[in-house]
């Protein structure tokens, strides 16, 4: 059985709520909370997204000029496309989660918004229409949906203990025989 890691966030004593200070802290949290290879890959890919997002937010806070920010947004589109392909390639245990479809929708919405921000004022405009605050809000929402997907997958995986004995295997021999007879009657 894989070792279970503590995936709990630190609690802010003033609000009594979980606390993540920035995208870097989210990236560290994601890395520490995974237990299987797929989760690790998704977590690392989300960390790459977080790093790009932090850079763009810092740049948008300095200025919103197209020349400075458009190339970074285009690079982010490439990273988002790669990440989305990774998520689409996940197996059935992931796809069965409600959060899977919600996260794909968030990724698609983020990609569309970035395209709109790049083209919004027209290619000749010197300034992008997106503010750092608007960009940060959408980015947190998207990464939050991804974190929720990872957390739900981890909870599901924790319930699926491979070493657990099935209820049928724990029954005494006469009970097993009765269960098998009942099953045979159902099949007729």
N, C-alpha and C positions, 0 to 999 in steps of 0.2 A: 504494500500500500504506500502511495506517495506520502511524503511528510506534509502535514498541513501547516501552512504558513499563516501568520497573523496578518490578515488583510484589513484590519480595522484602522481607521484614520484617527489621528489625535483629536481629542475633544477640546474645543475652545471653552475655557472656564467661564467666560463672561456670557456666552450665549448658550452653552451646553449643547452645541451642535458640532458635527464633524468639521474639520478645518483643512483646507488646501489653499496655500498662499499664492500659487501661480501654476503655470503650465509645467514648469520644471518639477514642482512638488507632485503634480498629478502623474508625470512620467515616472518618478521614483516610486510612487504608490503602486502604479500598474505593474512595474517590474517586480516588486516585492510580493505581489498578491497572486501570482499565477502558479498553477500546479502541473500543467501539461504543455506539450510542444505547441499545439495550436494557440493556446492562450498566450504563450511566450511570444510567438510571432506577431499576434495581433497587438499585444502590449508594446512590443518594440516598434512596430509600425505606427502605433498611436503616439509613441514618444517622439518619433521623427516628425509627425504632424505637429505636435506641441512645440518642438524646437523651431520649426518654420513659422508657426503662428506667433510665437513670442517675438521673433525678429521683425515680422511684419507690423505687429502692434507698436513696437518701439519706433519703427520707422514712420508709421502713420502719425504717431504723437509728435514727432519732430516736424513733419510736413506731409502734405498729401499730393505732392507733385507726381505726375504720371511717370516722368523719367526715372524717379527714384523707386517707386513702388510697383509699377506694372510688371517689371521683370520678376520681382519676388512673388507676385500673385500668380504669374504664369508658372513659375517653378512649383508653387503650392498646388496648382491644378495637376501637375504631373505627379506629385507625391500623393495627392488625393486619389488620382486614378489608380496608382499602384496599390494603395491601401484598399480601395474598393475592390479591386480584383482579388486581393488576398481574402477579404471578407466573403466575397461571392464564392470563393473556392472552399470555404469551410464545409465540414461534413454535416450529416443529418442531425446529430445532437445539437448543433448550433442552430440549424434552420428550423428546428421545432420550437424554438423559443420565440415568444411574442416580440421580444426586444430586438431580435435579428432583423425583422422587416422594418421596424422603427428606425434602427440605426442605418440601414441602407437608404431609407428615405431621407434621413438627416444628411448623410453624405451627398446624396444627389442634390438636395436643396442647397447645400453649401457650395457645391460646384456651380450650380446655376447662378447663385448670387454673386459669386466671384466673377463669372462671365458678364453679368449685368453691370457690376461695378467697373469692370474694365471697359465696357462699351457704352456705359450710361451717358456720359457727357460728350461722347463722340471722340474719335481717335485724335482729333486736332486739339482737344481741350488740354490745357496744361495741368489741370488738377483733377484728381479722382473724386467722385461723389461720396465715397465711403469715408466715414470717420473711424478713428481708432476704437471708439466706444461701440459703434455698430458692428464693426468687424469682430471685436472681442466678444460681444454678446452671442453672435452666431457661432463663433468658434467654441466657446464654452458649452453652448447647447449641444453642438455636434459631439464634442469629446465627452460630454456628460452622458449622452446616449450610448456611446461606445463603452464607457466605464460601466454603465448599467448592464449592458450585454455581457461584458466580461464577468461582472459580479454574479449575474444570474447563472451563467455557465459554470462558474466555480461552485456555486451552491448546488447546482444539479449534479456536478461531478462528485461532490462530497457525499451526496446521498447514494450514489452508485458505488457501493463498496464491493469490489470484485471478490473479496474473501468471505462475504456473507453467505451463509448456508440458506438455501431456499426453504420456505415453510414446508414444502413437501418432503424435503430431505430430513427435516427435524422430527417428522412424525414416526410413531412406532409402527412396526410391521403390519399389524392388523388395520391400522388407520390408512396406511398406504394402499393396502389391498382393497379396502372399501372405496377409496378415492378413485382408484383405477377402474373398478367395476362401475362406479357412477359415471365416469367419463365414457366408458364403452357404451353404456346405455344411451347417453346423450348423442353419440355419433350414429346410432342406428336410426 
